[in-house]
Amino acid sequence: MSVADRKAREKEALKALILKGAKKLFLEKGIEQTTIRNIADEIDYSVGTVYVYFKDKNDILHNLHSIGFQDLGNCFQELFTIEDPMERLRKMGVVYIKFAIENQEMYDLMFNLKAPMEFLEKSDSDFWDEGIETFGLVKKTVEECINKGHFEGHDVESLSFMIWSLVHGMCCLEIRQRTKGVKFASPDTILFDGYNAYLKIIDKL
């Protein structure tokens, strides 16, 4: 291994360490309560070292935001072993809900905080690659469903957006505990009860 290769690996390893420390603190303290100073202390490096790799906190948030979408996209990609697109679409929703509930701080960062998107808007890139790729897997599945004779008369993109929005909305209501305050008969199961109601509807289309 050349000196340049070794240094490049060391830089990537330190960048990954900073992101790992930031994610740990976000989960423990919350995103708003975590500072660059906290992150530097967590990994035993100086604040200046963190700023060598990341412009500001929003830069760190954007990188974690991208990692979150890569992880969700990988979960979706694994479902493409399922040949029947309708069955794959059903499983996508279950995987999405499971990801949201098991990674609530990350999910909040991915979908509810403005900071990662504000960083993207100020960067040189006009594209949000991870988001495009992840949503693309949903669109591909919906398109295959339409090609198989389901969802007649529907547009691929708008239907995909509607499905994403519906499942996302249910997850947000659950994560933000809005399902606990409206006197559901079964608040502990309403998320999956609602999802199963959605499945009954799409099975008829």
RAZI-V35904 format. One line per field, one symbol per residue. ss: DSSP state (H for helix, E for strand, - for the rest). phi: phi as a letter, one per 20 degrees, with the letter a starting at -180 (. if undefined). psi: psi as a letter, one per 40 degrees, with the letter a starting at -180 (. if undefined). Layout:
ss->???
phi->???
psi->???
This chain:
ss->--HHHHHHHHHHHHHHHHHHHHHHHHHHH------HHHHHHHH---HHHHHHH---HHHHHHHHHHHHHHHHHHHHHHHHH---HHHHHHHHHHHHHHHHHH-HHHHHHHH---HHHHHHHH------HHHHHHHHHHHHHHHHHHH--------HHHHHHHHHHHHHHHHHHHH--HHH---------HHHHHHHHHHHHH---
phi->.ffffffffffffffffffffffgfgfednffeecgfgffffdmcfgfffffecfaffffffffgffgffffffffgffffefffffffffgfffffffffecfffffffcdeegffffffeefeeddgfffffffffgffffffffeoelgneegfffffffgfffgfffffffemffeddmffcffdffffffffffffffee
psi->hiddddddddddddddddddddddddddeiddehidddddddefiiddddeddhdaddddddddddddddddddddddeeehdhdddddddddddddddddefdddddddddiddddddddeieheigdddddddddddddddddddeeifheihddddddddddddddddddddefeeeeefidgdeedddddddddddddde.
